[in-house]
Amino acid sequence: MREMKTTRQIRHARMEDLPVILELIECGRQKMRESGNMDQWTNGDPATSLFENDIRLGNSYIIEEEGQPIATFAFVPGPDPTYLKIYEGKWLETESPYYVIHRLASKPHVHHILASALQFAFTQTNSLRIDTHRKNTPMRHALLKNGFSYCGIIFLENGAERLAYQKVLKQKIDDTEPV
């Protein structure tokens, strides 16, 4: 007997979702610790005010399965100030507008969240950038598995180093061009 595949829905987060978002972030923090990443999301980072701001700006999203929140992420239009300078590499493409995914986290034992977020994101943009901590091995692996290219190193506003990735979809050919 085949197992039925559950459909995921993605929606904008609302301010009343903040406790759920913070719980999901804590789940993400625990996943990092279990994988050996003791250095990311420490000392109150990311701050609650960052999530509140994401919600106010319409950049915060909830991924639901069977009506229950299972993950969260921020989907933010560029330019991102921390991406203006990249070291030891270069972005794949710099002319087109891009979006960024930040603060992706899910409940324990939930898989393919990045793929779900990307499926949504690429309905909005052809160029997506993501950064992650050097010790976030599961995320680095997931990014490469989902077709991202490692581009170099960026530094956050607080000076922390992050590994930067980008994926650019090829533009569709406009078949309505005059002959």
Stockholm file with secondary structure:
# STOCKHOLM 1.0

chainA/1-179         MREMKTTRQIRHARMEDLPVILELIECGRQKMRESGNMDQWTNGDPATSLFENDIRLGNSYIIEEEGQPIATFAFVPGPDPTYLKIYEGKWLETESPYYVIHRLASKPHVHHILASALQFAFTQTNSLRIDTHRKNTPMRHALLKNGFSYCGIIFLENGAERLAYQKVLKQKIDDTEPV
#=GR chainA/1-179 SS CCCCCCCEEEEECCGGGHHHHHHHHHHHHHHHHHTTCCSSSCTTCSCHHHHHHHHHHTCEEEEEETTEEEEEEEEEESCCGGGSCCBSSCCSCCSSCCEEEEEEEECTTCCCHHHHHHHHHTTTCSEEEEEECTTCHHHHHHHHHTTCEEEEEEECTTSCEEEEEEEECCCCCCTTSCC
#=GC SS_cons         CCCCCCCEEEEECCGGGHHHHHHHHHHHHHHHHHTTCCSSSCTTCSCHHHHHHHHHHTCEEEEEETTEEEEEEEEEESCCGGGSCCBSSCCSCCSSCCEEEEEEEECTTCCCHHHHHHHHHTTTCSEEEEEECTTCHHHHHHHHHTTCEEEEEEECTTSCEEEEEEEECCCCCCTTSCC
//
